[in-house]
Amino acid sequence: MYVLNKITGEKQAATITKIAAVEISQINKTKRFDFNWNKEKNFHVYKLAVEDKEEP
């Protein structure tokens, strides 16, 4: 799957995967969101990950 980078206009490879409980715990620790991710553990939660060209 691809997403479009609105700044550069480039297509970037991306994947959609189910989020793991460990990842939910890590997200909660960042305090970047205004809601409690622990409440979402009981549902199917997915993430969109853009593949970075610079990472090996």
mmCIF file as Biopython writes it, N, C-alpha, C and O atoms, coordinates in Angstrom:
data_model
#
loop_
_atom_site.group_PDB
_atom_site.id
_atom_site.type_symbol
_atom_site.label_atom_id
_atom_site.label_alt_id
_atom_site.label_comp_id
_atom_site.label_asym_id
_atom_site.label_entity_id
_atom_site.label_seq_id
_atom_site.pdbx_PDB_ins_code
_atom_site.Cartn_x
_atom_site.Cartn_y
_atom_site.Cartn_z
_atom_site.occupancy
_atom_site.B_iso_or_equiv
_atom_site.auth_seq_id
_atom_site.auth_asym_id
_atom_site.pdbx_PDB_model_num
ATOM 1   N N  . MET A ? 1  ? 0.848   -1.164 0.000  1.0 0.0 1  A 1 
ATOM 2   C CA . MET A ? 1  ? 0.000   0.000  0.000  1.0 0.0 1  A 1 
ATOM 3   C C  . MET A ? 1  ? 0.897   1.231  0.000  1.0 0.0 1  A 1 
ATOM 4   O O  . MET A ? 1  ? 2.021   1.198  0.502  1.0 0.0 1  A 1 
ATOM 5   N N  . TYR A ? 2  ? 0.388   2.301  -0.565 1.0 0.0 2  A 1 
ATOM 6   C CA . TYR A ? 2  ? 1.128   3.550  -0.596 1.0 0.0 2  A 1 
ATOM 7   C C  . TYR A ? 2  ? 0.296   4.687  -0.009 1.0 0.0 2  A 1 
ATOM 8   O O  . TYR A ? 2  ? -0.933  4.671  -0.069 1.0 0.0 2  A 1 
ATOM 9   N N  . VAL A ? 3  ? 0.985   5.666  0.555  1.0 0.0 3  A 1 
ATOM 10  C CA . VAL A ? 3  ? 0.354   6.908  0.985  1.0 0.0 3  A 1 
ATOM 11  C C  . VAL A ? 3  ? 1.065   8.029  0.246  1.0 0.0 3  A 1 
ATOM 12  O O  . VAL A ? 3  ? 2.206   7.873  -0.191 1.0 0.0 3  A 1 
ATOM 13  N N  . LEU A ? 4  ? 0.393   9.144  0.110  1.0 0.0 4  A 1 
ATOM 14  C CA . LEU A ? 4  ? 0.960   10.264 -0.611 1.0 0.0 4  A 1 
ATOM 15  C C  . LEU A ? 4  ? 1.478   11.298 0.390  1.0 0.0 4  A 1 
ATOM 16  O O  . LEU A ? 4  ? 0.736   11.758 1.257  1.0 0.0 4  A 1 
ATOM 17  N N  . ASN A ? 5  ? 2.746   11.654 0.264  1.0 0.0 5  A 1 
ATOM 18  C CA . ASN A ? 5  ? 3.340   12.691 1.096  1.0 0.0 5  A 1 
ATOM 19  C C  . ASN A ? 5  ? 2.880   14.026 0.527  1.0 0.0 5  A 1 
ATOM 20  O O  . ASN A ? 5  ? 3.277   14.400 -0.577 1.0 0.0 5  A 1 
ATOM 21  N N  . LYS A ? 6  ? 2.053   14.742 1.264  1.0 0.0 6  A 1 
ATOM 22  C CA . LYS A ? 6  ? 1.466   15.989 0.778  1.0 0.0 6  A 1 
ATOM 23  C C  . LYS A ? 6  ? 2.502   17.091 0.593  1.0 0.0 6  A 1 
ATOM 24  O O  . LYS A ? 6  ? 2.275   18.014 -0.189 1.0 0.0 6  A 1 
ATOM 25  N N  . ILE A ? 7  ? 3.624   17.019 1.287  1.0 0.0 7  A 1 
ATOM 26  C CA . ILE A ? 7  ? 4.656   18.045 1.176  1.0 0.0 7  A 1 
ATOM 27  C C  . ILE A ? 7  ? 5.494   17.835 -0.078 1.0 0.0 7  A 1 
ATOM 28  O O  . ILE A ? 7  ? 5.719   18.769 -0.847 1.0 0.0 7  A 1 
ATOM 29  N N  . THR A ? 8  ? 5.955   16.598 -0.279 1.0 0.0 8  A 1 
ATOM 30  C CA . THR A ? 8  ? 6.854   16.319 -1.408 1.0 0.0 8  A 1 
ATOM 31  C C  . THR A ? 8  ? 6.125   15.807 -2.647 1.0 0.0 8  A 1 
ATOM 32  O O  . THR A ? 8  ? 6.659   15.868 -3.755 1.0 0.0 8  A 1 
ATOM 33  N N  . GLY A ? 9  ? 4.902   15.300 -2.458 1.0 0.0 9  A 1 
ATOM 34  C CA . GLY A ? 9  ? 4.166   14.715 -3.570 1.0 0.0 9  A 1 
ATOM 35  C C  . GLY A ? 9  ? 4.581   13.291 -3.884 1.0 0.0 9  A 1 
ATOM 36  O O  . GLY A ? 9  ? 4.065   12.683 -4.821 1.0 0.0 9  A 1 
ATOM 37  N N  . GLU A ? 10 ? 5.516   12.752 -3.103 1.0 0.0 10 A 1 
ATOM 38  C CA . GLU A ? 10 ? 6.007   11.393 -3.343 1.0 0.0 10 A 1 
ATOM 39  C C  . GLU A ? 10 ? 5.070   10.347 -2.744 1.0 0.0 10 A 1 
ATOM 40  O O  . GLU A ? 10 ? 4.418   10.571 -1.724 1.0 0.0 10 A 1 
ATOM 41  N N  . LYS A ? 11 ? 5.027   9.190  -3.420 1.0 0.0 11 A 1 
ATOM 42  C CA . LYS A ? 11 ? 4.358   8.028  -2.848 1.0 0.0 11 A 1 
ATOM 43  C C  . LYS A ? 11 ? 5.323   7.388  -1.862 1.0 0.0 11 A 1 
ATOM 44  O O  . LYS A ? 11 ? 6.514   7.260  -2.147 1.0 0.0 11 A 1 
ATOM 45  N N  . GLN A ? 12 ? 4.812   6.985  -0.703 1.0 0.0 12 A 1 
ATOM 46  C CA . GLN A ? 12 ? 5.638   6.292  0.282  1.0 0.0 12 A 1 
ATOM 47  C C  . GLN A ? 12 ? 4.959   4.982  0.641  1.0 0.0 12 A 1 
ATOM 48  O O  . GLN A ? 12 ? 3.744   4.922  0.832  1.0 0.0 12 A 1 
ATOM 49  N N  . ALA A ? 13 ? 5.765   3.938  0.730  1.0 0.0 13 A 1 
ATOM 50  C CA . ALA A ? 13 ? 5.240   2.629  1.101  1.0 0.0 13 A 1 
ATOM 51  C C  . ALA A ? 13 ? 4.741   2.673  2.538  1.0 0.0 13 A 1 
ATOM 52  O O  . ALA A ? 13 ? 5.374   3.281  3.401  1.0 0.0 13 A 1 
ATOM 53  N N  . ALA A ? 14 ? 3.611   2.031  2.792  1.0 0.0 14 A 1 
ATOM 54  C CA . ALA A ? 14 ? 3.040   2.006  4.130  1.0 0.0 14 A 1 
ATOM 55  C C  . ALA A ? 14 ? 2.372   0.657  4.367  1.0 0.0 14 A 1 
ATOM 56  O O  . ALA A ? 14 ? 1.962   -0.026 3.429  1.0 0.0 14 A 1 
ATOM 57  N N  . THR A ? 15 ? 2.274   0.296  5.624  1.0 0.0 15 A 1 
ATOM 58  C CA . THR A ? 15 ? 1.603   -0.952 5.990  1.0 0.0 15 A 1 
ATOM 59  C C  . THR A ? 15 ? 0.578   -0.683 7.081  1.0 0.0 15 A 1 
ATOM 60  O O  . THR A ? 15 ? 0.733   0.236  7.886  1.0 0.0 15 A 1 
ATOM 61  N N  . ILE A ? 16 ? -0.465  -1.491 7.096  1.0 0.0 16 A 1 
ATOM 62  C CA . ILE A ? 16 ? -1.467  -1.437 8.156  1.0 0.0 16 A 1 
ATOM 63  C C  . ILE A ? 16 ? -1.344  -2.740 8.921  1.0 0.0 16 A 1 
ATOM 64  O O  . ILE A ? 16 ? -1.465  -3.822 8.347  1.0 0.0 16 A 1 
ATOM 65  N N  . THR A ? 17 ? -1.100  -2.632 10.229 1.0 0.0 17 A 1 
ATOM 66  C CA . THR A ? 17 ? -0.952  -3.826 11.061 1.0 0.0 17 A 1 
ATOM 67  C C  . THR A ? 17 ? -1.716  -3.650 12.362 1.0 0.0 17 A 1 
ATOM 68  O O  . THR A ? 17 ? -1.967  -2.533 12.815 1.0 0.0 17 A 1 
ATOM 69  N N  . LYS A ? 18 ? -2.076  -4.773 12.942 1.0 0.0 18 A 1 
ATOM 70  C CA . LYS A ? 18 ? -2.761  -4.749 14.227 1.0 0.0 18 A 1 
ATOM 71  C C  . LYS A ? 18 ? -1.766  -4.336 15.302 1.0 0.0 18 A 1 
ATOM 72  O O  . LYS A ? 18 ? -0.635  -4.820 15.317 1.0 0.0 18 A 1 
ATOM 73  N N  . ILE A ? 19 ? -2.168  -3.459 16.188 1.0 0.0 19 A 1 
ATOM 74  C CA . ILE A ? 19 ? -1.283  -2.963 17.242 1.0 0.0 19 A 1 
ATOM 75  C C  . ILE A ? 19 ? -1.248  -3.965 18.397 1.0 0.0 19 A 1 
ATOM 76  O O  . ILE A ? 19 ? -2.269  -4.544 18.766 1.0 0.0 19 A 1 
ATOM 77  N N  . ALA A ? 20 ? -0.068  -4.154 18.952 1.0 0.0 20 A 1 
ATOM 78  C CA . ALA A ? 20 ? 0.116   -5.096 20.061 1.0 0.0 20 A 1 
ATOM 79  C C  . ALA A ? 20 ? -0.131  -4.388 21.399 1.0 0.0 20 A 1 
ATOM 80  O O  . ALA A ? 20 ? -0.015  -3.167 21.496 1.0 0.0 20 A 1 
ATOM 81  N N  . ALA A ? 21 ? -0.466  -5.157 22.408 1.0 0.0 21 A 1 
ATOM 82  C CA . ALA A ? 21 ? -0.712  -4.602 23.745 1.0 0.0 21 A 1 
ATOM 83  C C  . ALA A ? 21 ? 0.514   -3.863 24.274 1.0 0.0 21 A 1 
ATOM 84  O O  . ALA A ? 21 ? 0.382   -2.849 24.959 1.0 0.0 21 A 1 
ATOM 85  N N  . VAL A ? 22 ? 1.690   -4.362 23.961 1.0 0.0 22 A 1 
ATOM 86  C CA . VAL A ? 22 ? 2.933   -3.707 24.390 1.0 0.0 22 A 1 
ATOM 87  C C  . VAL A ? 22 ? 3.028   -2.315 23.769 1.0 0.0 22 A 1 
ATOM 88  O O  . VAL A ? 22 ? 3.460   -1.369 24.427 1.0 0.0 22 A 1 
ATOM 89  N N  . GLU A ? 23 ? 2.629   -2.190 22.514 1.0 0.0 23 A 1 
ATOM 90  C CA . GLU A ? 23 ? 2.676   -0.892 21.849 1.0 0.0 23 A 1 
ATOM 91  C C  . GLU A ? 23 ? 1.688   0.084  22.472 1.0 0.0 23 A 1 
ATOM 92  O O  . GLU A ? 23 ? 1.975   1.278  22.568 1.0 0.0 23 A 1 
ATOM 93  N N  . ILE A ? 24 ? 0.538   -0.405 22.893 1.0 0.0 24 A 1 
ATOM 94  C CA . ILE A ? 24 ? -0.434  0.457  23.570 1.0 0.0 24 A 1 
ATOM 95  C C  . ILE A ? 24 ? 0.163   0.999  24.860 1.0 0.0 24 A 1 
ATOM 96  O O  . ILE A ? 24 ? -0.013  2.176  25.176 1.0 0.0 24 A 1 
ATOM 97  N N  . SER A ? 25 ? 0.860   0.165  25.601 1.0 0.0 25 A 1 
ATOM 98  C CA . SER A ? 25 ? 1.518   0.610  26.831 1.0 0.0 25 A 1 
ATOM 99  C C  . SER A ? 25 ? 2.558   1.681  26.539 1.0 0.0 25 A 1 
ATOM 100 O O  . SER A ? 25 ? 2.667   2.661  27.275 1.0 0.0 25 A 1 
ATOM 101 N N  . GLN A ? 26 ? 3.320   1.498  25.472 1.0 0.0 26 A 1 
ATOM 102 C CA . GLN A ? 26 ? 4.340   2.486  25.100 1.0 0.0 26 A 1 
ATOM 103 C C  . GLN A ? 26 ? 3.704   3.806  24.690 1.0 0.0 26 A 1 
ATOM 104 O O  . GLN A ? 26 ? 4.217   4.874  25.026 1.0 0.0 26 A 1 
ATOM 105 N N  . ILE A ? 27 ? 2.605   3.741  23.975 1.0 0.0 27 A 1 
ATOM 106 C CA . ILE A ? 27 ? 1.899   4.954  23.555 1.0 0.0 27 A 1 
ATOM 107 C C  . ILE A ? 27 ? 1.387   5.712  24.773 1.0 0.0 27 A 1 
ATOM 108 O O  . ILE A ? 27 ? 1.483   6.938  24.832 1.0 0.0 27 A 1 
ATOM 109 N N  . ASN A ? 28 ? 0.845   4.986  25.741 1.0 0.0 28 A 1 
ATOM 110 C CA . ASN A ? 28 ? 0.331   5.623  26.953 1.0 0.0 28 A 1 
ATOM 111 C C  . ASN A ? 28 ? 1.412   6.383  27.695 1.0 0.0 28 A 1 
ATOM 112 O O  . ASN A ? 28 ? 1.142   7.440  28.267 1.0 0.0 28 A 1 
ATOM 113 N N  . LYS A ? 29 ? 2.618   5.868  27.696 1.0 0.0 29 A 1 
ATOM 114 C CA . LYS A ? 29 ? 3.726   6.509  28.417 1.0 0.0 29 A 1 
ATOM 115 C C  . LYS A ? 29 ? 4.151   7.827  27.774 1.0 0.0 29 A 1 
ATOM 116 O O  . LYS A ? 29 ? 4.716   8.683  28.454 1.0 0.0 29 A 1 
ATOM 117 N N  . THR A ? 30 ? 3.892   8.007  26.485 1.0 0.0 30 A 1 
ATOM 118 C CA . THR A ? 30 ? 4.336   9.220  25.794 1.0 0.0 30 A 1 
ATOM 119 C C  . THR A ? 30 ? 3.498   10.443 26.133 1.0 0.0 30 A 1 
ATOM 120 O O  . THR A ? 30 ? 3.982   11.567 26.004 1.0 0.0 30 A 1 
ATOM 121 N N  . LYS A ? 31 ? 2.266   10.258 26.558 1.0 0.0 31 A 1 
ATOM 122 C CA . LYS A ? 31 ? 1.342   11.360 26.876 1.0 0.0 31 A 1 
ATOM 123 C C  . LYS A ? 31 ? 1.059   12.245 25.653 1.0 0.0 31 A 1 
ATOM 124 O O  . LYS A ? 31 ? 0.734   13.423 25.801 1.0 0.0 31 A 1 
ATOM 125 N N  . ARG A ? 32 ? 1.182   11.675 24.450 1.0 0.0 32 A 1 
ATOM 126 C CA . ARG A ? 32 ? 0.939   12.441 23.219 1.0 0.0 32 A 1 
ATOM 127 C C  . ARG A ? 32 ? -0.539  12.507 22.862 1.0 0.0 32 A 1 
ATOM 128 O O  . ARG A ? 32 ? -0.927  13.298 22.003 1.0 0.0 32 A 1 
ATOM 129 N N  . PHE A ? 33 ? -1.364  11.696 23.500 1.0 0.0 33 A 1 
ATOM 130 C CA . PHE A ? 33 ? -2.779  11.644 23.168 1.0 0.0 33 A 1 
ATOM 131 C C  . PHE A ? 33 ? -3.613  12.016 24.384 1.0 0.0 33 A 1 
ATOM 132 O O  . PHE A ? 33 ? -3.214  11.779 25.523 1.0 0.0 33 A 1 
ATOM 133 N N  . ASP A ? 34 ? -4.773  12.601 24.128 1.0 0.0 34 A 1 
ATOM 134 C CA . ASP A ? 34 ? -5.645  13.061 25.207 1.0 0.0 34 A 1 
ATOM 135 C C  . ASP A ? 34 ? -6.686  12.029 25.631 1.0 0.0 34 A 1 
ATOM 136 O O  . ASP A ? 34 ? -7.656  12.373 26.306 1.0 0.0 34 A 1 
ATOM 137 N N  . PHE A ? 35 ? -6.499  10.795 25.250 1.0 0.0 35 A 1 
ATOM 138 C CA . PHE A ? 35 ? -7.431  9.761  25.688 1.0 0.0 35 A 1 
ATOM 139 C C  . PHE A ? 35 ? -6.652  8.560  26.205 1.0 0.0 35 A 1 
ATOM 140 O O  . PHE A ? 35 ? -5.446  8.441  25.987 1.0 0.0 35 A 1 
ATOM 141 N N  . ASN A ? 36 ? -7.354  7.682  26.884 1.0 0.0 36 A 1 
ATOM 142 C CA . ASN A ? 36 ? -6.740  6.526  27.527 1.0 0.0 36 A 1 
ATOM 143 C C  . ASN A ? 36 ? -6.727  5.346  26.552 1.0 0.0 36 A 1 
ATOM 144 O O  . ASN A ? 36 ? -7.766  4.755  26.258 1.0 0.0 36 A 1 
ATOM 145 N N  . TRP A ? 37 ? -5.546  5.021  26.064 1.0 0.0 37 A 1 
ATOM 146 C CA . TRP A ? 37 ? -5.412  3.912  25.121 1.0 0.0 37 A 1 
ATOM 147 C C  . TRP A ? 37 ? -5.750  2.568  25.760 1.0 0.0 37 A 1 
ATOM 148 O O  . TRP A ? 37 ? -6.107  1.630  25.048 1.0 0.0 37 A 1 
ATOM 149 N N  . ASN A ? 38 ? -5.648  2.451  27.074 1.0 0.0 38 A 1 
ATOM 150 C CA . ASN A ? 38 ? -5.965  1.176  27.731 1.0 0.0 38 A 1 
ATOM 151 C C  . ASN A ? 38 ? -7.414  0.769  27.484 1.0 0.0 38 A 1 
ATOM 152 O O  . ASN A ? 38 ? -7.725  -0.422 27.471 1.0 0.0 38 A 1 
ATOM 153 N N  . LYS A ? 39 ? -8.296  1.733  27.290 1.0 0.0 39 A 1 
ATOM 154 C CA . LYS A ? 39 ? -9.695  1.421  26.997 1.0 0.0 39 A 1 
ATOM 155 C C  . LYS A ? 39 ? -9.845  0.783  25.620 1.0 0.0 39 A 1 
ATOM 156 O O  . LYS A ? 39 ? -10.842 0.112  25.352 1.0 0.0 39 A 1 
ATOM 157 N N  . GLU A ? 40 ? -8.873  0.985  24.760 1.0 0.0 40 A 1 
ATOM 158 C CA . GLU A ? 40 ? -8.938  0.450  23.401 1.0 0.0 40 A 1 
ATOM 159 C C  . GLU A ? 40 ? -8.423  -0.982 23.300 1.0 0.0 40 A 1 
ATOM 160 O O  . GLU A ? 40 ? -8.574  -1.618 22.257 1.0 0.0 40 A 1 
ATOM 161 N N  . LYS A ? 41 ? -7.821  -1.495 24.366 1.0 0.0 41 A 1 
ATOM 162 C CA . LYS A ? 41 ? -7.269  -2.859 24.343 1.0 0.0 41 A 1 
ATOM 163 C C  . LYS A ? 41 ? -8.312  -3.917 24.012 1.0 0.0 41 A 1 
ATOM 164 O O  . LYS A ? 41 ? -7.974  -4.971 23.475 1.0 0.0 41 A 1 
ATOM 165 N N  . ASN A ? 42 ? -9.572  -3.647 24.324 1.0 0.0 42 A 1 
ATOM 166 C CA . ASN A ? 42 ? -10.634 -4.628 24.107 1.0 0.0 42 A 1 
ATOM 167 C C  . ASN A ? 42 ? -11.171 -4.621 22.677 1.0 0.0 42 A 1 
ATOM 168 O O  . ASN A ? 42 ? -12.063 -5.399 22.341 1.0 0.0 42 A 1 
ATOM 169 N N  . PHE A ? 43 ? -10.625 -3.744 21.842 1.0 0.0 43 A 1 
ATOM 170 C CA . PHE A ? 43 ? -11.079 -3.616 20.460 1.0 0.0 43 A 1 
ATOM 171 C C  . PHE A ? 43 ? -9.933  -3.942 19.505 1.0 0.0 43 A 1 
ATOM 172 O O  . PHE A ? 43 ? -8.772  -4.023 19.904 1.0 0.0 43 A 1 
ATOM 173 N N  . HIS A ? 44 ? -10.287 -4.125 18.249 1.0 0.0 44 A 1 
ATOM 174 C CA . HIS A ? 44 ? -9.269  -4.321 17.212 1.0 0.0 44 A 1 
ATOM 175 C C  . HIS A ? 44 ? -8.730  -2.946 16.851 1.0 0.0 44 A 1 
ATOM 176 O O  . HIS A ? 44 ? -9.450  -2.120 16.289 1.0 0.0 44 A 1 
ATOM 177 N N  . VAL A ? 45 ? -7.463  -2.697 17.170 1.0 0.0 45 A 1 
ATOM 178 C CA . VAL A ? 45 ? -6.833  -1.408 16.892 1.0 0.0 45 A 1 
ATOM 179 C C  . VAL A ? 45 ? -5.701  -1.640 15.903 1.0 0.0 45 A 1 
ATOM 180 O O  . VAL A ? 45 ? -4.883  -2.543 16.078 1.0 0.0 45 A 1 
ATOM 181 N N  . TYR A ? 46 ? -5.665  -0.818 14.867 1.0 0.0 46 A 1 
ATOM 182 C CA . TYR A ? 46 ? -4.649  -0.956 13.827 1.0 0.0 46 A 1 
ATOM 183 C C  . TYR A ? 46 ? -3.833  0.320  13.732 1.0 0.0 46 A 1 
ATOM 184 O O  . TYR A ? 46 ? -4.273  1.396  14.137 1.0 0.0 46 A 1 
ATOM 185 N N  . LYS A ? 47 ? -2.622  0.172  13.182 1.0 0.0 47 A 1 
ATOM 186 C CA . LYS A ? 47 ? -1.768  1.332  12.984 1.0 0.0 47 A 1 
ATOM 187 C C  . LYS A ? 47 ? -1.343  1.405  11.527 1.0 0.0 47 A 1 
ATOM 188 O O  . LYS A ? 47 ? -1.202  0.386  10.851 1.0 0.0 47 A 1 
ATOM 189 N N  . LEU A ? 48 ? -1.144  2.613  11.065 1.0 0.0 48 A 1 
ATOM 190 C CA . LEU A ? 48 ? -0.611  2.864  9.740  1.0 0.0 48 A 1 
ATOM 191 C C  . LEU A ? 48 ? 0.839   3.258  9.930  1.0 0.0 48 A 1 
ATOM 192 O O  . LEU A ? 48 ? 1.138   4.251  10.593 1.0 0.0 48 A 1 
ATOM 193 N N  . ALA A ? 49 ? 1.744   2.480  9.347  1.0 0.0 49 A 1 
ATOM 194 C CA . ALA A ? 49 ? 3.181   2.748  9.498  1.0 0.0 49 A 1 
ATOM 195 C C  . ALA A ? 49 ? 3.770   3.060  8.123  1.0 0.0 49 A 1 
ATOM 196 O O  . ALA A ? 49 ? 3.683   2.260  7.192  1.0 0.0 49 A 1 
ATOM 197 N N  . VAL A ? 50 ? 4.370   4.244  8.024  1.0 0.0 50 A 1 
ATOM 198 C CA . VAL A ? 50 ? 5.044   4.645  6.802  1.0 0.0 50 A 1 
ATOM 199 C C  . VAL A ? 50 ? 6.464   4.110  6.860  1.0 0.0 50 A 1 
ATOM 200 O O  . VAL A ? 50 ? 7.181   4.336  7.834  1.0 0.0 50 A 1 
ATOM 201 N N  . GLU A ? 51 ? 6.863   3.406  5.822  1.0 0.0 51 A 1 
ATOM 202 C CA . GLU A ? 51 ? 8.200   2.826  5.774  1.0 0.0 51 A 1 
ATOM 203 C C  . GLU A ? 51 ? 9.194   3.913  5.428  1.0 0.0 51 A 1 
ATOM 204 O O  . GLU A ? 51 ? 9.075   4.565  4.391  1.0 0.0 51 A 1 
ATOM 205 N N  . ASP A ? 52 ? 10.178  4.111  6.297  1.0 0.0 52 A 1 
ATOM 206 C CA . ASP A ? 52 ? 11.188  5.161  6.132  1.0 0.0 52 A 1 
ATOM 207 C C  . ASP A ? 52 ? 12.299  4.654  5.249  1.0 0.0 52 A 1 
ATOM 208 O O  . ASP A ? 52 ? 12.865  3.594  5.514  1.0 0.0 52 A 1 
ATOM 209 N N  . LYS A ? 53 ? 12.622  5.387  4.207  1.0 0.0 53 A 1 
ATOM 210 C CA . LYS A ? 53 ? 13.675  4.984  3.277  1.0 0.0 53 A 1 
ATOM 211 C C  . LYS A ? 53 ? 15.053  5.011  3.931  1.0 0.0 53 A 1 
ATOM 212 O O  . LYS A ? 53 ? 15.942  4.272  3.510  1.0 0.0 53 A 1 
ATOM 213 N N  . GLU A ? 54 ? 15.246  5.840  4.942  1.0 0.0 54 A 1 
ATOM 214 C CA . GLU A ? 54 ? 16.563  6.018  5.554  1.0 0.0 54 A 1 
ATOM 215 C C  . GLU A ? 54 ? 16.905  4.946  6.566  1.0 0.0 54 A 1 
ATOM 216 O O  . GLU A ? 54 ? 18.076  4.784  6.910  1.0 0.0 54 A 1 
ATOM 217 N N  . GLU A ? 55 ? 15.922  4.208  7.053  1.0 0.0 55 A 1 
ATOM 218 C CA . GLU A ? 55 ? 16.205  3.148  8.010  1.0 0.0 55 A 1 
ATOM 219 C C  . GLU A ? 55 ? 16.620  1.890  7.275  1.0 0.0 55 A 1 
ATOM 220 O O  . GLU A ? 55 ? 16.093  1.609  6.199  1.0 0.0 55 A 1 
ATOM 221 N N  . PRO A ? 56 ? 17.560  1.117  7.833  1.0 0.0 56 A 1 
ATOM 222 C CA . PRO A ? 56 ? 17.997  -0.130 7.172  1.0 0.0 56 A 1 
ATOM 223 C C  . PRO A ? 56 ? 16.939  -1.215 7.225  1.0 0.0 56 A 1 
ATOM 224 O O  . PRO A ? 56 ? 17.156  -2.314 6.716  1.0 0.0 56 A 1 
#
